[in-house]
Amino acid sequence: MSDWSKVARPIPVPNEWTKPFWDSAKQGVLSLQRCQACRRFQHPPYPTCVNCMAIDLAFEPVSGKGAIYTYTIMYHAGDKRFAAAVPYASIIVELDDAPGALMAANLLDAPYTEAKVGRRVEVTFERLNDDITLPQFRLEGFGVRQSRGAMSEESA
């Protein structure tokens, strides 16, 4: 498995559009932006709906369960901060209750060779510092993430 414990991740800087996403993640909740006019989810957040151009947008919690839409295996670190984790699976997830809203993340707590299109995943939260908690994904049913103060719970 990739060793993320030695990776000094870049820290995201929330802005007016992304702050609600990061605030929810800090609480261990995955919330995505949803258009109140056409009801479509979108990610990343934008000032207008990418489907109908409406400006009435709100963040709503989603289950955090979905499937790997696509992936790539990173064998080289383009950024030296990620060298300790190489090789690792960088995945795009389509969430069950937010079709079309694709999330980029890393596959944690499993060998990178387990990344396959269609594999079921669930969100887990990786605390980077006091302000930022990063939503990541693990294979569904793989238990508690232990490193870096993650806040996910054991699957039943």
Secondary structure, 3 states (H helix, E strand, C coil): CCCHHHCCCCCCCCCCCCHHHHHHHHCCCCEEEEECCCCCEECCCCCCCCCCCCCCEEEEECCCEEEEEEEEEECCCCCHHHHHHCCEEEEEEEECCCCCCEEEEEEECCCHHHCCCCCEEEEEEEECCCCCEEEEEEECCCCCCCHHHCCCCCCC
